[in-house]
């Protein structure tokens, strides 16, 4: 059974930084792109960033471009999201999601999410 | 970006009755050369992550009950729950993956 376990969320002040991690297990990790998708409290879903299986290609939503960086460590089956210059509007539950394939951009497994709160 | 809209915002359905959720995209998500619609449906129960129900507009995921079905093409799509069960109470989202960025509808809340 595929498992995705996010960590690293918490309370951070505006302008601060946070790094999220997503530990994956039970699938051929390098064969799949991975994404981060966020959900603001009581709101809908917003795709944030995606990275290829090799880690060589990454794409971002305009709302986070230049502030967030997605990366992966294939030897440790982990995906990261480095978030800098955080704003109040970045407050959300951040989900790690497995792509169906190579940037198919729909997501067949999701983690439980980690909450990021940006507030002073 | 492709904008996804859903209707209704919420609906209450009796146990065993049919629930119908509509999804519309601001441009076609039909990839003509492949004759495939790049449209997925997700179910999100309270306090849980989304779960993929349907991809390619009408292909049910393994393990998804056959009371869930997807239909439509181009810009107009429908998710139907043929006989609502108590465990189907959730918010349902459509999502297009025709273009980057992938975008989601605002969700439809289904209650008993």
Interface residues (C-beta under 8 A of the other chain):
Chain A: X44 X45 X46 X47 X59 X61 X62 X95 X100 X104 X105 X106 X107 X108 X109 X110 X111 X112 X113
Chain B: X40 X42 X48 X49 X50 X51 X52 X55 X61 X93 X95 X97 X100 X101 X102 X103 X104 X105 X106 X107
